Amino acid sequence: MTFLFLLLFLLPFAAVIVWGVVIYNGLIALVNQIRNAFSQIDVQLQRRYDLIPNLVETAKGYMKHERETLEAVITARNQAAQAAKQFKDAPSPEAMKNLQGAEGALGGLLSRFFALSEAYPDLKANQNMAQLQEELASTENRIAFSRQAYNDSVMNYNIRREIFPNSIVASSFGFKKEEMWQSDDGDAIKQNVKVNF
């Protein structure tokens, strides 16, 4: 009789502990999905960062009067690469905002670069430039898809973290809200760099 009473007394506590473990593990799985989604963005950003110096080097011979723009593109590329590394090493809302700002600046300078390159017909006809432009356009599409997957993962995590009773476990174990990838004006990034030749 005492065993049955003890079992009935401890069963609710055991159920609460199991419930908490299941919620905790589910949140950990979602955090890992977010990290994986960012890793996919990071791979594509690195691909873009690797293409940009080749693009600028190819354009240098043709765009001699645009040295300031070419240097600005390389500087923005370096800043974006550094911001991506910082977010990857220590994800935080501030690091995400820095990365978004650096990527926005790089995107703006790339758009300016391509607009200026329109004035150089020999550059447009360069086979190497055409190939780099095609690779960059393909990479930009991959970045856009990766950002969407990242935002989907963040949304799923934030919803799961905020709903009751998950919010109790989330607040108890310090699960913080994750930031979605957004542009400087607060709208989700919907466009990639326009590349025209």
N, C-alpha and C positions, 0 to 999 in steps of 0.2 A: 504494500500500500504506500509506503514512504517513497519507494522508487518511482511509482506512477505519479505521485504528487510532485516529486523533484523533477521528473521528466516534463510534466505539464507546466511547471514553474519556469524551467530553463528553456523550453521550446520557443517562446516568443523572443527571448534574448538572442538565441541562436539564429532565428529567422531575421532579426534586425541586422545582425552581423553579416550574414550571407547577403542580404539585400544591399548593405553598404559596400561590400566587396565587389558585387556585380556592377554597381553604379561606378565605383572608383575605377575598376578595370575598363569599363566602357569609355569613361572619359580619357583614360590613358591611351586607349586605342585611337580615339579621335585626335588627340594631341599628336600622336605619331603619324596619323594620316595628314595632318597639316604640315608637319615637318617634311614628309615625303613629297607633298604637293609643292612646297617651296623648293625642294631639291630639284624638281622638274623645271621650275622657273629658272633656278640658278644655272642649270645646265645650258638652257637656251640663252640666258643672258651672257654667260661666258662665251658661248659661240658667237654672239653678236660682238662682244668686246674683242674677240680675236679677229673678227672680220674688219672692224673699223680701221685699225692701223693700216691694213692692206689697202683698203678703200682710199684712205687719205694719201698714202704713198703713191698710189696709182694716179690720183688726181693732182698731186703736187707739180708734176711736169707740165700740166696743162693750165692749172689755175694759179699761176705765179703771183697774180695780183690779189689773191684771196688768202694770203698767208695767215692773216688774223683769224679768219673763219676756220681754216684747217687746224690751227693750234687750239682754238676754242673747242673744236670737236674732240681732239685728243685729250684735252684737259677734262672735259665733261665725261668722257669715257672712263678716264682714270678715277674720277670722283664717284661715278656710278659703280664701278667695280669695287672700290673701297667700301662704299655703303652696303653693297650686296654682301661682302665678306663680313662686315660688322653685324648685319642682321643674322647671317647664317651662324656666326659665332655666339651671339647673345641676342636672341629674338626678344624684342620689346616694342611697345607702341612707338617710342621715340625713334628706334632704329628703323621701323617700318616707314615712318614719316620721312626720315632722312633718305631712305632708299627711293621712296616715291618721288620726292623732290629732285633727287639726282637723276632718276630715270626721266622725269618730265623735262628737265633741262637738256639732257642728252637728246631726247626725242625732238625737242624744238631746234636744237642745233643741227641735227641730221636733216630735218626738213629744210632748214635754211641752206645747208650744204647742197642738197639735191636741187633746190630752186636755183642756186647760183650756178650749178654745173650745167644747167640747161643752156646757158650762154656760151658753152664751149662744145661746138659740134664735133671736134676731133676727139674730145673726151667721151662723148656719147657713142662714138664709133669704135672706141677701144674695146677689143674683145675681152681683155682681163676685167675691165670696169663693168662690162655687161654681165660677166659671170659672177662677179662679186655682188653686183646689184641684185641678181636673181637669188643668190644664196642669202643675202640680207632680207629680201622680201619673204622668202621661205621661213627664215628664222623669226621674223616679226610675227608671222602667222602662228608659229609654234609657241611663241611667247604669249600671244593673246589666248590661245587655248589653255596653256599652262596657268595663266592668271585666273581664267575662269574656273579651272579645277581647284585652284587654291582657294578662291572665294567660296566655292561650293563646300569645301572641307571646313573652312572657318565658319560658315553659316551653320552647318550641321553641328559642329562642336558648340557654338554659342547657344543654339537652341537647346541642345541636350543639357548644357551646363545651367541654363536659366530655368528650365521647367521644374516644377515640384514633383517629386521630392528630391530630384537630383541636385537642386540648388543647395540643399542642406549639406550633402556630401561635398559638393564643389567648394562651398565657402569654408567648410571645415578643413579641407586639405589644400586650400590656396589656389584653386584653379581660376585663373584670371581670364577675362574676356580677351579674345584674340581680335586683332585688327584686320579688316579686309583690305585688299589692295585697291586703293582709290587714288584718283588724281588730286592735284592740289586744290581744286575747287570743290572737292567732296563727291563728285560724281564718280561712279565706278568707271575704270578705264574701259572704254568701248572701242577705241580706235588704236591702230598701231601706226607706226611711222609710214607716211606715204612715200613710196619709192617709184618715181617715174623716169623713164629714159625713152 
